[in-house]
Amino acid sequence: MVATLSKPELMAPDRLDRALDAFALLATPTQKAALLEYLAQLLRWNKTYNLTAIRDPAQALTQHIFDSLSVVAPIQRSREHQSDQASRLIDVGSGGGLPGVVLAIMIPEAQVICVDAVEKKTTFVRQMAGVLTLPNLTARHARIETLEPLDATLVISRAFATLQDFAQLAGQHVCRDGELVAMKGKHPIDEIPTLESLTPWTIQMVESLTVPELSAQRCLVWMQRKGT
């Protein structure tokens, strides 16, 4: 059941439908309800646990839910070329589950692991796995570099670190033919030479993203191991 929405959120279902159409994403009524319930829970928990700096519901829908939805189709396209469709996705520095919880809702056949060093944030994600009935969602309270290799087909981060730091800290968790994916604002052209000179990773593609109701630049940086 979707939580009762406050006045600024009254048009949230319509806004969500328009965003899904813009992304060419198909979502069941259950998935749509889960996205809005997740937003409501995030804002409710935020009053006590300070999970996000964004407190306005209308703004949170755009900057959290729509922003996270923007990577769903690109990830789905990537998975089409993988032999194992039951893939494992890791969200590094997930915070309150962005984009990990959204990915778990929209790609139910993938196992999603949200990793964060702040315990209250991983506790919230675990709560969401139960509240939203997402058996494919788990959370790990740890620094990503301290975990045993997780053999993921895709490791993603949202505003987590520089490309170099992301690759050095999280690269060990990517399976042999897997990918590192960084959600960024503007094209990180200044970060690429350092990444490619100091790590075993190289840029595969920088994909521009358009997020409905958001004027800021967004892109998705795809990285692969050199020689693959």
ZAMARGU-4260 file (C-alpha; in steps of 0.2 Angstrom, whole numbers, plus 5000, padded with zeros to 4 digits):
<rodrens>
0) 5000/5000/5000 | 5007/5017/4995 | 5008/5029/5010 | 4997/5044/5011 | 5005/5058/5002
5) 5007/5076/5008 | 5001/5090/4997 | 5017/5093/4987 | 5016/5074/4982 | 4998/5074/4976
10) 5003/5073/4958 | 5017/5060/4961 | 5009/5046/4953 | 5006/5056/4937 | 5024/5063/4938
15) 5030/5045/4940 | 5020/5039/4925 | 5027/5053/4914 | 5045/5049/4919 | 5043/5031/4916
20) 5036/5035/4899 | 5051/5046/4895 | 5063/5032/4900 | 5053/5020/4890 | 5052/5009/4905
25) 5038/4997/4908 | 5032/4996/4926 | 5019/4985/4934 | 5006/4994/4947 | 5016/4985/4960
30) 5032/4992/4955 | 5025/5009/4954 | 5018/5008/4971 | 5034/5002/4978 | 5044/5016/4971
35) 5032/5029/4979 | 5031/5019/4995 | 5050/5019/4995 | 5051/5038/4993 | 5038/5040/5007
40) 5048/5029/5019 | 5064/5038/5014 | 5057/5055/5019 | 5049/5048/5035 | 5065/5040/5041
45) 5075/5055/5036 | 5067/5065/5050 | 5076/5055/5062 | 5091/5047/5054 | 5096/5060/5041
50) 5097/5049/5026 | 5097/5063/5013 | 5099/5082/5013 | 5084/5083/5002 | 5068/5085/5012
55) 5056/5092/5000 | 5045/5078/4993 | 5043/5085/4975 | 5062/5088/4974 | 5066/5071/4981
60) 5055/5062/4968 | 5065/5071/4954 | 5083/5070/4962 | 5082/5053/4969 | 5068/5042/4961
65) 5069/5049/4943 | 5088/5051/4944 | 5090/5032/4949 | 5077/5027/4936 | 5088/5035/4923
70) 5101/5020/4924 | 5088/5006/4923 | 5087/5005/4904 | 5105/5006/4901 | 5108/4992/4914
75) 5095/4981/4906 | 5103/4984/4889 | 5120/4979/4897 | 5112/4963/4904 | 5105/4957/4888
80) 5123/4953/4882 | 5127/4943/4898 | 5125/4924/4898 | 5119/4924/4916 | 5103/4935/4917
85) 5102/4932/4935 | 5116/4944/4938 | 5123/4952/4954 | 5123/4971/4955 | 5132/4980/4969
90) 5128/4998/4974 | 5143/5006/4982 | 5141/5020/4994 | 5122/5017/4993 | 5117/5028/5007
95) 5098/5026/5009 | 5098/5014/4994 | 5100/5025/4979 | 5100/5018/4966 | 5101/5001/4973
100) 5083/5000/4980 | 5076/5007/4964 | 5086/4994/4954 | 5080/4980/4965 | 5062/4986/4962
105) 5064/4988/4943 | 5075/4973/4939 | 5068/4959/4951 | 5078/4945/4942 | 5094/4953/4948
110) 5102/4951/4965 | 5106/4969/4972 | 5118/4972/4986 | 5118/4990/4994 | 5135/4993/5002
115) 5138/5008/5014 | 5149/5012/5029 | 5135/5020/5039 | 5125/5007/5048 | 5109/5017/5050
120) 5108/5018/5031 | 5111/4999/5028 | 5098/4996/5042 | 5085/5007/5032 | 5089/4997/5016
125) 5086/4981/5025 | 5070/4988/5032 | 5065/4992/5014 | 5068/4974/5008 | 5055/4969/5020
130) 5042/4983/5018 | 5043/4982/4999 | 5044/4963/4998 | 5061/4963/4989 | 5069/4946/4991
135) 5082/4951/4979 | 5088/4966/4990 | 5101/4965/5003 | 5113/4977/5012 | 5131/4976/5019
140) 5137/4988/5032 | 5155/4990/5028 | 5168/4999/5018 | 5168/4992/5001 | 5187/4989/5001
145) 5186/4978/5016 | 5173/4965/5009 | 5178/4949/5001 | 5177/4949/4982 | 5158/4948/4978
150) 5160/4943/4960 | 5147/4955/4953 | 5142/4957/4935 | 5140/4976/4938 | 5146/4988/4951
155) 5138/5005/4951 | 5141/5021/4962 | 5131/5037/4963 | 5142/5052/4967 | 5153/5041/4977
160) 5171/5046/4973 | 5183/5050/4958 | 5184/5037/4944 | 5201/5032/4950 | 5196/5030/4968
165) 5180/5020/4963 | 5190/5008/4952 | 5203/5005/4965 | 5191/5003/4980 | 5177/4993/4971
170) 5186/4985/4956 | 5190/4969/4965 | 5171/4965/4966 | 5168/4965/4947 | 5168/4948/4939
175) 5180/4944/4925 | 5169/4951/4911 | 5159/4963/4922 | 5158/4982/4922 | 5161/4997/4933
180) 5148/5010/4931 | 5149/5028/4939 | 5134/5040/4939 | 5141/5057/4936 | 5135/5075/4933
185) 5145/5083/4919 | 5157/5072/4909 | 5172/5068/4920 | 5185/5072/4906 | 5198/5077/4919
190) 5197/5061/4929 | 5199/5049/4914 | 5218/5051/4912 | 5222/5047/4930 | 5210/5032/4929
195) 5218/5025/4914 | 5236/5028/4919 | 5235/5022/4938 | 5222/5008/4937 | 5219/4992/4926
200) 5202/5000/4920 | 5198/5010/4905 | 5183/5020/4899 | 5171/5010/4888 | 5158/5023/4885
205) 5152/5039/4893 | 5133/5039/4891 | 5123/5055/4892 | 5107/5054/4902 | 5091/5065/4902
210) 5082/5065/4918 | 5064/5072/4917 | 5061/5088/4927 | 5080/5090/4930 | 5090/5103/4921
215) 5107/5097/4928 | 5119/5087/4917 | 5119/5068/4920 | 5130/5054/4913 | 5134/5036/4915
220) 5152/5031/4914 | 5155/5013/4909 | 5172/5006/4913 | 5180/4989/4909 | 5196/4980/4913
225) 5210/4983/4900 | 5212/4969/4888 | 5194/4963/4890
</rodrens>
